[in-house]
Amino acid sequence: MKWETKIIRHKGLKRIAVIFAYTEALEQEIRTFEDAHWSSSKRCWHVPFTQENLDLFGMEVPPPRVPNDEGILAVERFSRWMHSKRYSANTIKTYTDALKSFLSHFNEKPFSEINNEDVISYNNDYILANDLSPSFQNQIVNAIKLFFSSCQDTIIEIDKIHRPKRFKLLPNVLSKQEVKQILNAHGNIKHRAMLSLVYSCGLRSSELLSLTPQDIDSKRNLVLVRQAKGNKDRIVPLSPKILELLREYYQFYKPKRYLFEGNGEGKQYDARSLQAVIKFAANKAGIGKPVTLHWLRHSYATHLLESGTDLRYIQELLGHNSSKTTEIYTHVSTKNLQHIRSPFDDL
């Protein structure tokens, strides 16, 4: 066999890893697959997990495991309980999906018998075996803790469920010149207004897409961000330059329900389409980085810090619960680093 294949997870997506002893001919062949990529971390090529590719490689995939009847009812009760506690729709979906994954792993065992050793087994036999991310593992832990803390018939010890060790990753930050290039790349005024508002107010994607025309207070130059992460409202200052851009945009599009609407009157703009907008702008601006919308939020916070804004105000503007979350931007700010003289210059 000229190559081996296996199913992997890459950036949260299921992919088919293609492993072979290098020859130029085989590399050229794998490059003919649509969306084929080389992973330097996994040291292999990988292609989309599609039925067509499975058939081409002669791979058989076992049917997905699902919770048993008891588990399905438990997930439904858990979902209703979270609804009654007014958890956000995104949190409910994330936690129920995570709980389904966990209970599916023990679908031959009553969940009243699930113990802490089972959690460790799931981490090793499923999460680590499938190379799933620490953030996914953390979501599982959140779901398990919340579910079993509300479930009386359990022998699991909530306090002994451990979390994965956190990686200390720095946020991705663009320079002001790079941000300017991205914001000016789009000729479409809606796309330019969306990206400009994200950067100028430090908004999350969901926050931007949930805005209504009434959330723009043009009298006081403020934006009201309603029911953001953690079900909190907050206000952020609105740049007069952005207000002019929004007025021009509003006159042209006249949105009804949401400030930025998608296909069809009153329909919210699609989040995936918004990510495509930022990628198009970055490519057009000639920025060879994997820019995402959240990079603009990181850049907003870092540029505020470099201009002398107090960290406590930045915390409020971003809607962070903890100051520790905001403090990470002190590690990417270059304001003080630029004044440090390298000893190399004295050689």
N, C-alpha and C positions, 0 to 999 in steps of 0.2 A: 504494500500500500504506500502510495507516494506521500500521503499525509495523514495525521491523526486529527480527530475533532473532538471537542467537548463543549458543553454548555457552560458559559461563565456569566458573571455580572460585571458590567462596565458602566460606571457612572449611573448606577441604579437601573440600568436596562439589561435585559437578557440578550446575550449575543452568542454566536458560535465561534469558538476559538479554533483556528486552523494552524496546526503545528507540523512543521516539516524541516528536513535538513535543507539548508539553503542551496538553491541553484537559481541562476538568473531566469531560467525558463519557468520555474515554479512561481517565483515572485511575480513575473509578468502575468502568469495565469490568474493568480489570486487578485491581482490589481484589476482584472476585468469584471470582478463582482461589484455590483453597485454598493456604495457606502462601505467599502472595505478599508480598514484602518490598521496601522501597526501600533501596538501598545508597548511602549518602552518599559512600563512597570511590569507587565505580564510576560514580556518577551515573546510575543506571538502576534500574528495577524488575527483579526476578528471581523466577522461579517454579520449582517442583520439576522436575527432569529425569525425566519419566515418558513412557511411550509415548503416553499419552492427550494430554499437552500437546504432544508432538512432532507428533502427528496434527492437533491443533487449529491449530497454526501452520504446518502443511505442511512440516515440516522432515525432511530425510533425513540420517541419521547413518551415516557409513561404519563398517563393522565394525571392532572393535578390533584393533589390531596385536598380534601375538604373536611371541615369539622364533622363529627357525628351529630346525630339529631339533638342530643343534649347540648352540644357545643353551639349549634345553630341557634337554638332557643336562647342560650346564654348570651350570645352576641346581640340578638334582637333586644333582649331585656337591657343589656348594657347600653345599646344605642338609645333606647327610650329614656333610660335614666340620665344620660348625658344631655338629651334634648330638654328634659325637665329642669336640669341645672343650668340651662342656657349656654352650653358650650357652643363654640362657633361651628358652622357646617364643615369647615376644613378640618378642625380638630376631631369632630365626630367621625368623619370618613377615615382620617389617618389612624385613629385609635381602633376603630372597628376592623379595618383592614389588617392592622398589626395583630389584633387579638385572633382574627380568623387564621392568620398564618401560624401563630403559636399553637392554637388548639388543633389545627390540622395535623400538626406534628405528633399529637397524642390522641388521634381520633379513635384509638382502641382502648382508651383509658378514661374513666369518669373524671371530670375535672375536680371533683372533691378529693381525689387521690393524688393530684398533681402536687409535687413538692419542689423544694429548692434545687434538688439534684437534677430535676427535669429541666429547670431553667438553664442550668449549666450545660446539660446535654444538648438542648436546643441551640445554644450559642455556638457550641463546638461542631455539632453535626449538621447544622443548617446554615447559620449566619457565616461562620468562618469557612466552612466547607465550600460555600458558594461565593466567597470573597465579597460579602456584602459590607456596606460602609458602617463605620461606628455610629453615624447619625441614624441609620436605619435601626441598628441595635438599640440605640437610646430610645427611639420611638417605641420599640417593642417593650422595653423596660417600663416606660411611662404607662403604656396600655395595660401591662400585666399588673403593675402596682395599683392603678386606679380600679381595675376590674376586681382584683382579689380583695382590695380593701373594702369594697362594697358588697362582697360575697361572704356570707356568714359561714357557709358550709365548706370550709377550706382548711387544710393543714399547712399551707404555705406560710412562711414567715416573711412578711413584706419587707421588714427592715434589713433582711439579709440578702435581698436581691441586689447584686452589684451592677454598677454601670461600667461601660467600656472606658478605658483611659482616654481622655480627651487629647486630640492633637492640637498643638498650639500653632494654628495657621494664621498668618497675617491676612487682613483684607486686601483685595486687589484695588489699587488706586491709580487713577489716571492723572496726568498733569493737566493744568488749566488749559494749556494749548491743545492737548488731545481732546478734552471735553468740548472746547470751542469748535474744533474740526468736526466732531461727531454731530453737534447740534446744528451746524451749518450745512451738513451733507445733504439733508433732505430738502427737496423742492416742494414737497407736499406739506402744506401748512399744518394739517392735523398731526402728522408724524413729528414735525418740528416742535409743535406746541406740547405734545405728550412728553417727549424726551426732555425738553427744556423745563417743564414743570417738575418732573422727577428730580432733576439735578438741583434746580433752584429751591426746592422745598424738602429734599431728602426723603422722598416718598418710596414706599414699597410698591411693587407692581399692583397688588390687590387694592391698595389704598388709592392709587391713581384711577384704576378702573371703576371704583365705587363712587367716585366724586360725582356730584350733581351740580348743575349751574348755580343752585342756591348755596352751595358750599364755598363759593368764591365771594368774599366780602370786599367789594371794590371800594367801599367807603373807608374802611379801616386798613386796607391792604393786607388782608389775612385770608388764609385757607383753613376751613374747618375740616379736619380729618375725623370722620365719624366711625365709631365702633371698629377701631383698628385692632391690631394684635393685642390680645388680652381684653378685648371688649372695652377699650378705652377711647374716649374722644380726646383730641388735642388740637391746638391751633398752631400754625406756623406762619411766619411773615411771608408776604407775597411781594416779590420784586416789581416795581413799577414798570420795568421793561417787559416782564412776563405778562403783566396785566394788559399792556398794549397788544402783545401778541395774541392773548386770549380773546380780546375784543375783536381783533381782525378775524381770528378763527371762528368766533361765534357768529359774526355777521355772514360768513360764508356758508357754514354748516347748519346753524340754527338747531342745535341738539334739543331734544324734548325732555327725556328722563335722566339720562346720564350725560355728563359733560363730554365724554368721548364715547360715541356709539359705534357699533359695528354694522354689519349688514342687516338692514331692517330698522325702521324707526323705533326707538325706545329700547333696543337691545344693547346689552353691555358689550364693549369691545373685547375681542378674544385675547386671552393672556398669551397664547402661543404666537398669535399674530404680532403682538407687541414685542416679543422677543425677536421675531424676524425683523421688525423695524430697526431695533438697535444693532443687530448683526449687519444688516444692509448698510446702515450709516457708518459703522466702523470699517467695513470693507471699502466703501466708497471714499472714506477719509484716508485710506491707506494705512490703517493701524493694524499691524499684524499680531494682535492679541485676541484671545478668545473672550471678547467683551460681552458681558451680560448687563441687563438693566440694573442689577444690584450694584454693579461697579460704580454707577453714577451716584447712588446713595452713599457708598463708601467714600467716594471722592468729595462729595458735599461736606461730609463730616470732617474729613482730613483737611480740606481747604479752610473750613471755619476755624479749626484748631490752629492752623498755621497763620491765620490772620489775627489771632489773639483772642478768639471767643472762649469764654470760660467753659470748662468741661461740663459743669452742671447745667448750663443752658443748652449745650449740645445734646446732653442726655434727654432733656425735656423735648427738644425739637425732634429727636429721632423716636421718641416714645419708648425708651428703654426703661425697664423696671429697675435694673441694677446699674450702678455707676461702673461696676467692673466690666460690663459689656461695652460701655463707651470708652473705657480706658485703653482698649486695644488700639485705638487710633493714635495714641501717643507713640506707639511702636512703629508707625509708618510715616509719621510726620517728619519731614526733612528740614524743618526750620532751624533747629539747633545743630543738626548733623552737618549742615552746610558750612558752619563756622569752624568745624574741626579741621585742623591742618594735618594731613597725613605725614608721618615721618619720612615717607618715601621722597617727599618734595625737598627734604633737606640733604639728600644724598648727593 
